[in-house]
Amino acid sequence: MAKIRPLITLEEHFISKAARTWGFDNDQIPVKRFPPPVIRKLSDLSDERLQDMDTGSVTLQVISSGSTNGSAPTEICRATNDELKSAVEGSKGRFAGFATLPMGDPAAAAEELERCVQTLGFVGTLVNNHEKGRFYDDTFFWPVFSKCQSLDVAIYLHPTVPGPGMAKGSGNYPEIVAHGLDTYCWGWHSETGVHILRLFASGLFDEYPRLKVIIGHMGEMLPFMLDRIIRFAKKQWPERKRDLQAVWDQNIYITTAGMFSIPPMACLLRACKIEHILYSVDYPFSSNEEGEDFMDELAKSGLCSKEEMDKIAFENAEELLGVKALR
């Protein structure tokens, strides 16, 4: 448990039994490159996960299914959510759940989200950043955002593997480098940042002004470029009911997931309201110990007051998601 303050984490993953059967061997679930201990931890929703949480002083994990190459069918999503619900019930307040949704069928996704929130008690949803290269500025997907707003729950856009024609990393170096450039080193992060801009430009936030969108990795590169983007958007983009700065301040929430250094955090703190910054780890792809060490370093850096540290560590998550960290 936390040494000084509770810690709530939001981008923490698992693979359900149904999803493993559906997508592990055919690479619909792209985790085979990871070490066996990571793959093992993804399948655990009990003792090992809780032990790792205690080791890194995590009080509450909001758990979600890992990235897939295209969303899973409705029946796989339902089975995944039911398995996670059982784990949440047995965790004695240590777990909460984000819904897994069949984004390829928005009507079914909206229906499943409603079931997960109203019947299973989940606190929102985490979805792939695109549906096999198709982004959510397309109104085809907007029934899901409508349902998020009506249920008053957040939607977390999570990086995923490149869709058809999106991979551009190949060059005069090994394939493993190209894969990294397309995914965890650059590509899928920049695609997620651009996606937020696509959603703004499409008028999504005009249509759903109370929508709450979460992105990870200290803002998926946006904080560093935000001032420049806002200046040019004001000059050259079609006018919206609220400008990009207002949408950023009111609708976008940022987690620290997978990022554990002070310089990008300093940028994020200057670019984002403190109430919209939330701690996360990206377990098991990153360790809870890495996250705890980062929070200790942040507390000592002088960048945040004790009150601001409490907001990042747990209070903002409690306010956004309606969860409660054990004291």
Helices and strands as residue ranges (DSSP letters): E 8-14, H 17-23, H 36-42, H 47-55, E 60-65, H 74-90, E 95-97, H 106-118, E 124-128, G 139-141, H 142-151, E 154-158, H 175-182, H 187-202, H 204-207, E 213-215, H 217-220, H 222-236, H 244-251, E 252-255, H 262-271, G 274-276, E 277-278, H 288-301, H 306-310, I 311-315, H 316-321
